Amino acid sequence: MYLADGFEHHADLLARLGPHTTGASCLYLKDLAKVDLAVLEGLIAASYATVTAPGFAS
């Protein structure tokens, strides 16, 4: 999964997500069955809100 806004603002969600790794702006989910889907949904929503906010420049 690609997060255009990076990971530094999402440390709290990533800590609760489940098994994963990150690289550049990519989030790699190791085992989807072990991922907290509510946390994943929150991560996607937060990232989307950031990149669609006025003034965001990637």
N, CA, C and O atoms as a MOPAC input file, in Angstrom:
PM7 MOZYME 1SCF
protein

 N      0.85200 1    -1.15900 1     0.00000 1
 C      0.00000 1     0.00000 1     0.00000 1
 C      0.90000 1     1.22400 1     0.00000 1
 O      1.92300 1     1.24200 1     0.68500 1
 N      0.53400 1     2.23200 1    -0.75100 1
 C      1.32200 1     3.45400 1    -0.87700 1
 C      0.66500 1     4.57800 1    -0.07900 1
 O     -0.51700 1     4.86700 1    -0.26100 1
 N      1.43500 1     5.20600 1     0.80200 1
 C      0.94700 1     6.35300 1     1.57500 1
 C      1.75700 1     7.57900 1     1.17300 1
 O      2.91100 1     7.72900 1     1.57400 1
 N      1.16000 1     8.43500 1     0.39500 1
 C      1.86400 1     9.59800 1    -0.15100 1
 C      2.35000 1    10.55800 1     0.92500 1
 O      3.31200 1    11.29400 1     0.70900 1
 N      1.70100 1    10.55900 1     2.07100 1
 C      2.11000 1    11.48500 1     3.13000 1
 C      3.14600 1    10.89200 1     4.07000 1
 O      3.51100 1    11.53000 1     5.05700 1
 N      3.62600 1     9.69400 1     3.79000 1
 C      4.65900 1     9.07500 1     4.61000 1
 C      4.11000 1     8.42900 1     5.86700 1
 O      2.90600 1     8.20300 1     5.99100 1
 N      5.00200 1     8.13500 1     6.79500 1
 C      4.62100 1     7.37700 1     7.98800 1
 C      4.79700 1     8.12800 1     9.30200 1
 O      4.25000 1     7.71200 1    10.32300 1
 N      5.53900 1     9.20800 1     9.29700 1
 C      5.86200 1     9.88100 1    10.55800 1
 C      4.63400 1    10.38100 1    11.31200 1
 O      4.66200 1    10.46100 1    12.54000 1
 N      3.57400 1    10.71400 1    10.61600 1
 C      2.35900 1    11.20600 1    11.27300 1
 C      1.41900 1    10.07400 1    11.69600 1
 O      0.38100 1    10.32700 1    12.30900 1
 N      1.76900 1     8.86100 1    11.38000 1
 C      0.88800 1     7.72700 1    11.63300 1
 C      1.49100 1     6.69500 1    12.59200 1
 O      1.05700 1     5.54400 1    12.61100 1
 N      2.46300 1     7.08800 1    13.36800 1
 C      3.16600 1     6.15400 1    14.24800 1
 C      2.21300 1     5.43600 1    15.20800 1
 O      2.37000 1     4.23900 1    15.45000 1
 N      1.23300 1     6.14800 1    15.75100 1
 C      0.30000 1     5.54000 1    16.70000 1
 C     -0.52700 1     4.43900 1    16.03200 1
 O     -0.74200 1     3.38000 1    16.62100 1
 N     -0.99000 1     4.68600 1    14.81100 1
 C     -1.77100 1     3.67300 1    14.09100 1
 C     -0.89500 1     2.49700 1    13.67000 1
 O     -1.31100 1     1.34300 1    13.76900 1
 N      0.29900 1     2.78500 1    13.20600 1
 C      1.19500 1     1.71300 1    12.77400 1
 C      1.55800 1     0.78400 1    13.93300 1
 O      1.73200 1    -0.41800 1    13.73600 1
 N      1.66900 1     1.33400 1    15.12600 1
 C      2.00100 1     0.51800 1    16.30200 1
 C      0.89700 1    -0.48700 1    16.61300 1
 O      1.16400 1    -1.53800 1    17.19500 1
 N     -0.33600 1    -0.17400 1    16.23200 1
 C     -1.47400 1    -1.05200 1    16.52000 1
 C     -1.91800 1    -1.87700 1    15.32000 1
 O     -2.82100 1    -2.70400 1    15.44000 1
 N     -1.29700 1    -1.66300 1    14.16800 1
 C     -1.75000 1    -2.26900 1    12.92100 1
 C     -1.61500 1    -3.78400 1    12.87600 1
 O     -2.54300 1    -4.47800 1    12.45900 1
 N     -0.49400 1    -4.28900 1    13.29100 1
 C     -0.19500 1    -5.71500 1    13.15000 1
 C      1.08200 1    -5.85800 1    12.35300 1
 O      1.75900 1    -4.86200 1    12.09400 1
 N      1.43100 1    -7.07400 1    11.95700 1
 C      2.71900 1    -7.31000 1    11.29000 1
 C      2.81800 1    -6.57100 1     9.95100 1
 O      1.99400 1    -6.75000 1     9.05400 1
 N      3.85400 1    -5.73500 1     9.85100 1
 C      4.06900 1    -4.95600 1     8.63700 1
 C      5.51000 1    -4.47600 1     8.59000 1
 O      6.23100 1    -4.52500 1     9.58600 1
 N      5.91000 1    -4.01700 1     7.42900 1
 C      7.17000 1    -3.31100 1     7.25900 1
 C      6.88000 1    -2.08700 1     6.39900 1
 O      5.84200 1    -1.99800 1     5.74300 1
 N      7.81800 1    -1.15000 1     6.41800 1
 C      7.67300 1     0.04400 1     5.59600 1
 C      8.94900 1     0.28000 1     4.81300 1
 O     10.03400 1    -0.14400 1     5.21000 1
 N      8.79400 1     0.95400 1     3.71000 1
 C      9.92800 1     1.35000 1     2.89600 1
 C      9.52000 1     2.53400 1     2.04700 1
 O      8.49700 1     2.49100 1     1.36400 1
 N     10.31300 1     3.59300 1     2.08500 1
 C      9.98600 1     4.83900 1     1.38100 1
 C      8.56100 1     5.24200 1     1.77300 1
 O      8.33400 1     5.63000 1     2.91900 1
 N      7.61700 1     5.16100 1     0.86900 1
 C      6.22000 1     5.47100 1     1.18100 1
 C      5.33000 1     4.24600 1     1.06900 1
 O      4.10800 1     4.37200 1     0.99900 1
 N      5.92600 1     3.06700 1     1.05000 1
 C      5.16800 1     1.82400 1     0.89000 1
 C      4.97300 1     1.12000 1     2.22800 1
 O      5.88700 1     1.03900 1     3.04800 1
 N      3.78900 1     0.62700 1     2.42200 1
 C      3.44200 1    -0.16700 1     3.59300 1
 C      3.21300 1    -1.59200 1     3.11700 1
 O      2.35400 1    -1.84000 1     2.27100 1
 N      3.97400 1    -2.51500 1     3.65300 1
 C      3.86200 1    -3.91900 1     3.27400 1
 C      3.19000 1    -4.68100 1     4.41500 1
 O      3.70300 1    -4.71000 1     5.53400 1
 N      2.05800 1    -5.28700 1     4.13400 1
 C      1.33000 1    -6.06800 1     5.12900 1
 C      1.77000 1    -7.52200 1     5.00200 1
 O      1.60900 1    -8.14000 1     3.95000 1
 N      2.32400 1    -8.06000 1     6.08300 1
 C      2.89200 1    -9.40200 1     6.04700 1
 C      1.84100 1   -10.49600 1     6.07000 1
 O      1.98800 1   -11.51200 1     5.39100 1
 N      0.78600 1   -10.30100 1     6.84100 1
 C     -0.24800 1   -11.33000 1     6.97900 1
 C     -1.57800 1   -10.61700 1     7.22900 1
 O     -1.86000 1   -10.18900 1     8.34800 1
 N     -2.38100 1   -10.49500 1     6.19100 1
 C     -3.62200 1    -9.72900 1     6.28600 1
 C     -4.55100 1   -10.26800 1     7.37200 1
 O     -5.30900 1    -9.50500 1     7.97200 1
 N     -4.50000 1   -11.56500 1     7.62700 1
 C     -5.35300 1   -12.15700 1     8.66100 1
 C     -4.98700 1   -11.65100 1    10.05900 1
 O     -5.81100 1   -11.71200 1    10.97100 1
 N     -3.75800 1   -11.15400 1    10.23400 1
 C     -3.30900 1   -10.66800 1    11.53700 1
 C     -3.35400 1    -9.14700 1    11.66100 1
 O     -2.98100 1    -8.59400 1    12.69600 1
 N     -3.80800 1    -8.47500 1    10.60900 1
 C     -3.87200 1    -7.01700 1    10.61000 1
 C     -5.20400 1    -6.56800 1    11.20800 1
 O     -6.25300 1    -7.14200 1    10.91800 1
 N     -5.14600 1    -5.54400 1    12.03900 1
 C     -6.35800 1    -4.95500 1    12.60100 1
 C     -6.99100 1    -4.10200 1    11.51400 1
 O     -6.50200 1    -3.01100 1    11.22200 1
 N     -8.07200 1    -4.58500 1    10.90900 1
 C     -8.68000 1    -3.90900 1     9.76600 1
 C     -9.25300 1    -2.54500 1    10.12800 1
 O     -9.28200 1    -1.65100 1     9.28300 1
 N     -9.70400 1    -2.36900 1    11.34700 1
 C    -10.20500 1    -1.05400 1    11.77300 1
 C     -9.05700 1    -0.04500 1    11.80600 1
 O     -9.23500 1     1.11400 1    11.43100 1
 N     -7.89100 1    -0.48200 1    12.25100 1
 C     -6.72400 1     0.39100 1    12.27300 1
 C     -6.27500 1     0.69400 1    10.84300 1
 O     -5.92100 1     1.83200 1    10.53500 1
 N     -6.28700 1    -0.31100 1     9.97200 1
 C     -5.93000 1    -0.10900 1     8.57300 1
 C     -6.86900 1     0.90700 1     7.92200 1
 O     -6.42600 1     1.78400 1     7.18100 1
 N     -8.15200 1     0.78500 1     8.20100 1
 C     -9.13000 1     1.73800 1     7.67100 1
 C     -8.82800 1     3.15400 1     8.16500 1
 O     -8.89000 1     4.11200 1     7.39500 1
 N     -8.50700 1     3.27700 1     9.43600 1
 C     -8.16600 1     4.58600 1     9.99600 1
 C     -6.90100 1     5.15800 1     9.36900 1
 O     -6.81500 1     6.36300 1     9.12900 1
 N     -5.93300 1     4.31000 1     9.10700 1
 C     -4.68400 1     4.73100 1     8.48000 1
 C     -4.94000 1     5.25400 1     7.06800 1
 O     -4.42000 1     6.30100 1     6.68100 1
 N     -5.73400 1     4.52700 1     6.31400 1
 C     -6.06000 1     4.94400 1     4.94800 1
 C     -6.83900 1     6.25500 1     4.96600 1
 O     -6.55300 1     7.16000 1     4.18100 1
 N     -7.81500 1     6.36000 1     5.85200 1
 C     -8.62700 1     7.57700 1     5.94000 1
 C     -7.77400 1     8.78100 1     6.33900 1
 O     -7.92900 1     9.86600 1     5.77700 1
 N     -6.88600 1     8.59700 1     7.29300 1
 C     -6.03100 1     9.70200 1     7.73700 1
 C     -5.08400 1    10.13800 1     6.62500 1
 O     -4.88300 1    11.33400 1     6.41200 1
 N     -4.50700 1     9.18200 1     5.92200 1
 C     -3.60300 1     9.50200 1     4.82200 1
 C     -4.35100 1    10.22500 1     3.70400 1
 O     -3.85600 1    11.21200 1     3.15900 1
 N     -5.52500 1     9.74200 1     3.36900 1
 C     -6.34000 1    10.37300 1     2.32900 1
 C     -6.69800 1    11.81000 1     2.71400 1
 O     -6.62300 1    12.71600 1     1.88400 1
 N     -7.08000 1    12.01000 1     3.95400 1
 C     -7.43800 1    13.35100 1     4.40800 1
 C     -6.25200 1    14.29100 1     4.29700 1
 O     -6.42100 1    15.46000 1     3.95000 1
 N     -5.05700 1    13.80000 1     4.58700 1
 C     -3.86900 1    14.63100 1     4.49700 1
 C     -3.56300 1    15.01800 1     3.05100 1
 O     -3.30900 1    16.18800 1     2.76200 1
 N     -3.58500 1    14.05200 1     2.15300 1
 C     -3.18700 1    14.34100 1     0.77700 1
 C     -4.25700 1    15.10100 1    -0.01300 1
 O     -3.96100 1    15.67300 1    -1.06200 1
 N     -5.47200 1    15.10900 1     0.47400 1
 C     -6.52300 1    15.87400 1    -0.21500 1
 C     -6.77600 1    17.23500 1     0.43100 1
 O     -7.60900 1    18.00700 1    -0.04200 1
 N     -6.05900 1    17.52200 1     1.50500 1
 C     -6.20600 1    18.81800 1     2.18000 1
 C     -5.57800 1    19.93400 1     1.34100 1
 O     -4.57300 1    19.71700 1     0.66300 1
 N     -6.16100 1    21.09800 1     1.39000 1
 C     -5.57000 1    22.22400 1     0.66800 1
 C     -4.13800 1    22.46600 1     1.12900 1
 O     -3.84900 1    22.43300 1     2.32500 1
 N     -3.26000 1    22.70700 1     0.19100 1
 C     -1.88300 1    23.00700 1     0.52800 1
 C     -0.95200 1    21.81900 1     0.58100 1
 O      0.25400 1    21.99600 1     0.75200 1
 N     -1.48000 1    20.59300 1     0.43800 1
 C     -0.59400 1    19.42100 1     0.45400 1
 C      0.19600 1    19.38500 1    -0.84100 1
 O     -0.36400 1    19.50200 1    -1.93100 1
 N      1.49600 1    19.22400 1    -0.70700 1
 C      2.35600 1    19.08000 1    -1.90200 1
 C      3.27300 1    17.88800 1    -1.67800 1
 O      4.06400 1    17.87200 1    -0.73500 1
 N      3.16300 1    16.90000 1    -2.53800 1
 C      4.00300 1    15.71100 1    -2.38000 1
 C      5.28400 1    15.83800 1    -3.15600 1
 O      6.11100 1    14.92700 1    -3.13700 1

